[in-house]
Every structure is written in structure tokens, then in C-alpha cells.
Amino acid sequence: MARKSKGRAISGWLVVDKPAGVTSTAVVGKVRWALDAQKAGHAGTLDPAATGVLAIALGEATKTVPFVTDANKCYRFLVRWGAATDTDDAEGRVIDSRDLRPTDAQIETALAAFRGQIEQVPPQYSAVKVEGERAYDIARAGEAMDLVARPLWVERLDLVARPDADHAEFEMVCGKGGYVRAIARDLGQALGCLGHVAWLRRVWSGPFRADAGLSLDQIDAMARTPDLDAHLLPLEIGLAELTELPLSPEGAVRLKNGNPGRVLSSRAAPGETAWASFEGKPVAVGVYMGGELHPSRVFNL
């Protein structure tokens, strides 16, 4: 006999404004406890030192996490010129320094090479896997790695403030898999002055915004009460980037059983990933083909 999962079978999203000094995994654990939820996960890791939006998926909403992590994200960050660190942020050890400081005009000129489709080498201290091991574990053991460059779409990267000669504040909108620390590192190298991230904040991620998120103190204060439940967002928020297709009653039954189901709309293109709903509730995500949705994920709501 299968063991019954502990906690409530609740589904939806809770948006957290993560503080510095705590891991994304710890935030997931806090939210899961506070809501007494059976299952929880997050849509996109934030470094412990970073702040900002961390969207927590609960229950069946965890099936929509890939569609949020694939969406664009917006970051605000401050770069400290004149020093490179082994972690590419202020938490690391300074490994090189320069007296040179760039002008605003030099920064603006250098930014052009960091927009559009670029290739980015992840930081040594990152979660990428190298022969089955996390890069940060290898780096902590004192080993240097030749990490492979990865493609990154940078929709926007702007200089937004210059507090003083040693610092510059930027805002960036990018696609999946971007490392802000690598942007700071590579921009400092391109300018010849070196640089690292002094602070970093994720302003928004897909449909979720930091300014709409709860603090950990607020979550503690409302834990295990209906007040916290009231902040849950519906599962379909995580499907905002996909086309919604309404189902016929027969199509809904077929999809719930894992079979292709006929939809009542052809707004999606053949081969497009979309989601299907019946009477306003999400039923499945899949590929639209010939008037039917072929399911890849079915929601048990």
C-alpha cells in the first residue's frame, strides 16, 4: 500500500521577495511548511546573496515550472569596478585588481557586445554540471575548470545609474540560463578595469514581480492560516506564455485520461505547445495537432 503524502494537496503559486543570505531551496522549504503543502518547487534559482522575485510552485503547479523558467527575466544589479573575485560577486575572494575606471561613454560602447544573442561562460561557482558534479563543488575544492560557453538571449542591457567612479548600476532583460555575475565579469574584462557584482535583484520573472511578493517575515506571520492561502495565485499563471485552448466535454475526459483531446479553438499553430481548459480550469499542456491537443502534462485538479 502506497504511503500517503504528508500535508495538503494544494496547487498554485506563491510569490516571494527573497532576501539576501538565504538559499532558494530554504525558501521553498519555508513556504511548503507555512502552507502545509504536499509538494513545492521554485521557478529559477537565485544565488543566496541575491534578492527579488522567487516564484514557488505548489502541487500541480510544479508541472508548469519549465514554462516560467523559459520566460524572460529582468535583473537590476550593481557592478563594482576595479576588482575580479573568484565567485564574480562580492562574496568571493579578490583575485586581481586594477586602478583603471571606465567613463560612462566607454561603458555604453562596451554594452553593445552584450546585447542580442551572445555566448556566455558560466561562473566557476555555478550550478552547471561538469562530469556529473556541480561546478561550485569543484571550485570549492580548489580546482579550476574550463566551462563551455552557452548561448544567451539578452533582450535589453542598460546603464541606469552611476553612483560614483567605482560603481555602475544596470538593468538587464534576458532569457533562460543567464548569469548576471558573468555579465559583470566579462564587461569588466572588456573595459580593462575588471569588475564583479556588488548586489543583484531579480525584478520580475515571466508573469511574477518582486513588488507583489511576500517577505519571509510576512510568510511567518501568516503561516498555517487562511490569510496565507489568500495570497495563492492560480496554477494557470505559470502558463501565461502559452496559448489557451478550450475543450469540448469529450475532449476534457480524453485528456484527463492521458489521450489526445479535441479542442474548440484553432488559435494555436500546428506543432505549438499550448494548454487546454474546460469550464475555466486547466486540464493539460501538450502539442496542438490537427484540432487536438496531445498531452505531455495532465493536471489532477
C-alpha positions in Angstrom: 0.0 0.0 0.0 1.4 3.4 -1.0 2.3 5.8 1.8 0.1 8.9 1.9 1.9 12.2 1.3 2.0 14.5 4.3 0.4 17.9 4.0 -2.4 19.4 2.0 -2.9 18.7 -1.7 -3.0 22.4 -2.7 -2.0 23.8 -6.1 -1.0 27.2 -7.2 1.8 29.8 -6.9 3.1 31.9 -4.1 5.4 34.8 -5.0 8.2 35.6 -2.5 10.5 38.6 -2.4 13.6 36.7 -1.4 16.0 38.4 1.0 19.8 38.2 0.8 21.5 35.5 2.8 19.1 32.6 2.3 19.1 29.9 -0.4 16.3 29.4 -2.9 15.9 25.8 -1.5 15.4 27.2 2.0 12.7 29.5 0.8 10.9 26.6 -0.8 11.1 24.7 2.5 9.7 27.6 4.4 6.8 28.1 2.0 6.0 24.4 2.0 5.9 24.3 5.8 3.9 27.6 6.1 1.2 26.3 3.7 1.4 22.7 5.0 1.8 21.7 1.3 2.5 18.2 0.0 4.7 19.4 -2.8 6.6 22.5 -3.7 9.4 23.8 -6.0 10.7 27.0 -7.4 10.9 28.6 -10.9 14.6 29.6 -11.3 17.3 29.6 -8.6 18.6 32.9 -7.1 22.0 33.0 -5.6 22.0 33.2 -1.7 23.3 36.8 -1.9 20.7 37.9 -4.5 17.2 39.3 -3.7 14.0 39.6 -5.6 11.2 37.5 -7.1 11.2 33.8 -6.4 8.0 32.1 -7.6 7.1 29.0 -5.6 5.0 26.4 -7.3 2.8 24.2 -5.2 1.2 20.8 -6.0 0.1 20.5 -9.7 1.6 23.9 -10.4 5.1 22.3 -10.3 4.2 20.8 -13.7 4.2 24.4 -15.1 7.7 25.4 -13.8 9.6 24.8 -17.1 7.3 27.3 -18.8 8.2 30.0 -16.2 11.9 29.2 -16.2 11.9 29.5 -20.1 10.3 33.0 -19.9 12.3 36.3 -19.9 13.5 37.8 -16.6 14.6 41.2 -15.5 17.5 42.0 -13.2 18.8 45.1 -11.5 22.5 44.9 -10.4 25.4 47.0 -9.3 28.9 46.3 -10.6 31.9 47.2 -8.6 34.8 48.2 -10.9 38.5 47.5 -10.2 38.5 44.0 -8.8 37.8 40.5 -10.0 36.7 37.8 -7.5 36.7 34.1 -7.7 32.9 34.0 -7.4 32.3 37.0 -9.6 30.4 38.7 -6.8 31.1 40.5 -3.5 31.0 37.2 -1.6 34.2 35.9 -3.2 38.0 36.4 -2.8 39.6 39.2 -4.8 41.9 37.5 -7.3 43.0 40.6 -9.4 42.7 44.3 -9.2 43.1 47.4 -11.5 43.2 51.2 -10.9 41.5 51.9 -14.2 37.9 53.2 -14.1 35.7 53.4 -17.2 33.8 56.5 -18.3 30.0 56.4 -19.0 30.7 56.7 -22.7 33.1 53.7 -22.6 30.5 51.6 -20.7 27.8 52.5 -23.2 30.1 51.5 -26.1 31.0 48.2 -24.5 27.4 47.2 -23.8 26.7 46.7 -27.4 28.6 43.4 -27.4 26.4 42.1 -24.6 23.0 42.6 -26.3 21.2 40.2 -28.6 22.3 36.6 -29.0 25.6 36.2 -27.1 27.8 33.3 -25.8 28.4 33.3 -22.1 30.8 31.2 -20.0 29.1 30.4 -16.6 31.0 31.4 -13.4 33.2 28.9 -11.8 30.9 29.0 -8.8 27.7 28.0 -10.6 25.2 25.1 -10.6 26.2 23.8 -14.1 27.3 20.2 -14.1 30.8 19.0 -15.1 31.0 15.3 -15.5 28.2 14.8 -13.1 29.4 17.2 -10.4 28.2 20.8 -9.7 30.8 23.4 -10.8 30.6 25.1 -7.4 31.6 21.9 -5.6 34.6 21.5 -7.8 35.5 25.2 -7.4 35.2 24.9 -3.6 37.7 22.0 -3.8 40.2 24.5 -5.3 40.1 23.1 -8.9 39.7 25.5 -11.9 37.5 24.4 -14.8 37.2 25.2 -18.5 33.5 25.7 -18.7 31.8 25.6 -22.0 30.2 28.8 -23.3 26.4 28.8 -23.5 24.0 30.8 -25.7 22.0 33.5 -24.0 19.5 35.9 -25.4 19.8 39.4 -23.9 16.8 41.5 -24.9 18.0 44.6 -23.1 21.0 45.7 -21.1 21.1 49.4 -20.0 23.3 51.6 -17.8 20.7 53.2 -15.4 22.9 54.9 -12.8 26.4 55.8 -11.9 26.7 56.4 -8.2 30.4 57.1 -8.4 33.5 56.2 -10.4 33.8 52.7 -8.7 30.3 51.6 -9.4 27.7 51.3 -12.2 24.1 50.1 -11.9 22.5 48.2 -14.8 19.1 46.7 -15.8 19.0 43.6 -17.9 16.2 41.6 -19.5 17.3 38.2 -20.7 16.2 34.6 -21.5 16.7 31.3 -19.7 20.1 30.4 -18.3 21.7 33.8 -17.9 24.3 34.6 -15.2 24.4 38.2 -14.2 27.8 37.6 -12.4 29.2 36.5 -15.8 28.0 39.7 -17.4 29.7 41.8 -14.7 32.9 39.7 -15.1 33.0 39.9 -18.9 32.1 43.6 -19.0 34.9 44.4 -16.6 37.3 42.5 -18.7 36.1 44.2 -21.9 36.6 47.6 -20.3 40.1 46.6 -19.0 39.1 47.6 -15.4 37.8 44.2 -14.1 34.5 44.0 -12.2 32.1 41.9 -10.1 28.5 42.1 -8.9 28.1 44.1 -5.7 24.4 43.4 -5.4 21.7 41.7 -7.5 17.9 41.8 -7.6 15.5 40.0 -9.8 12.7 42.5 -10.5 10.4 40.1 -12.5 10.4 36.6 -13.9 7.8 35.8 -16.5 4.4 36.8 -15.0 5.7 37.2 -11.5 7.0 40.5 -9.9 9.1 41.1 -6.8 7.0 44.1 -5.7 4.0 41.7 -5.5 5.9 39.2 -3.4 5.7 38.4 0.3 8.6 38.7 2.6 9.7 35.8 4.8 8.5 37.7 7.8 5.1 38.1 6.3 5.0 34.3 5.5 6.0 33.5 9.1 3.3 35.8 10.4 0.6 34.2 8.3 1.8 30.6 8.4 -0.8 27.8 8.7 -3.7 30.3 8.4 -6.2 31.2 5.7 -4.6 34.6 5.4 -1.6 33.0 3.6 -3.8 30.8 1.4 -5.4 34.0 0.2 -2.1 35.0 -1.5 -2.0 31.9 -3.6 -2.2 32.5 -7.4 -3.9 30.0 -9.7 -1.9 27.3 -11.5 -2.5 28.8 -14.9 -0.5 31.9 -14.1 2.5 29.7 -14.9 1.1 29.1 -18.4 0.8 32.8 -19.3 3.3 32.5 -22.2 1.2 29.7 -23.9 -2.0 29.8 -25.9 -5.1 28.6 -24.1 -7.4 26.3 -26.0 -10.9 25.5 -24.7 -12.0 21.9 -24.7 -15.2 20.1 -25.5 -16.6 17.9 -22.7 -15.5 14.8 -24.5 -12.0 16.3 -25.1 -11.7 17.1 -21.4 -12.4 13.5 -20.5 -9.9 12.1 -23.0 -7.1 14.5 -21.9 -7.7 13.7 -18.2 -7.1 10.0 -19.2 -3.9 10.9 -21.0 -5.3 10.7 -24.5 -5.4 13.4 -27.3 -8.5 15.6 -26.8 -10.4 17.7 -29.3 -10.3 21.5 -28.7 -12.8 24.1 -29.6 -10.3 26.6 -31.0 -7.6 26.6 -33.6 -5.7 29.7 -32.3 -2.6 27.7 -31.9 -0.3 26.7 -34.8 0.2 23.1 -35.6 3.1 21.8 -33.5 2.8 24.6 -31.0 2.9 23.9 -27.3 -0.4 25.1 -25.7 -2.6 24.4 -22.7 -6.2 23.2 -22.7 -9.0 24.2 -20.3 -12.5 23.1 -19.5 -15.0 25.3 -17.7 -12.2 27.7 -16.8 -9.9 25.1 -15.3 -6.6 23.9 -16.7 -6.7 20.3 -17.9 -3.4 19.6 -19.7 -0.4 21.0 -21.5 0.7 19.5 -24.8 1.2 19.9 -28.5 -1.6 21.1 -30.7 -2.1 18.9 -33.8 -5.0 18.7 -36.2 -7.7 20.1 -33.9 -6.5 18.0 -30.9 -4.1 18.6 -28.0 -1.7 15.8 -27.5 -0.9 15.9 -23.7 2.6 16.0 -22.2 1.4 17.1 -18.7 -2.1 16.4 -17.3 -3.3 18.3 -14.2 -5.1 16.4 -11.5 -7.2 19.2 -10.0 
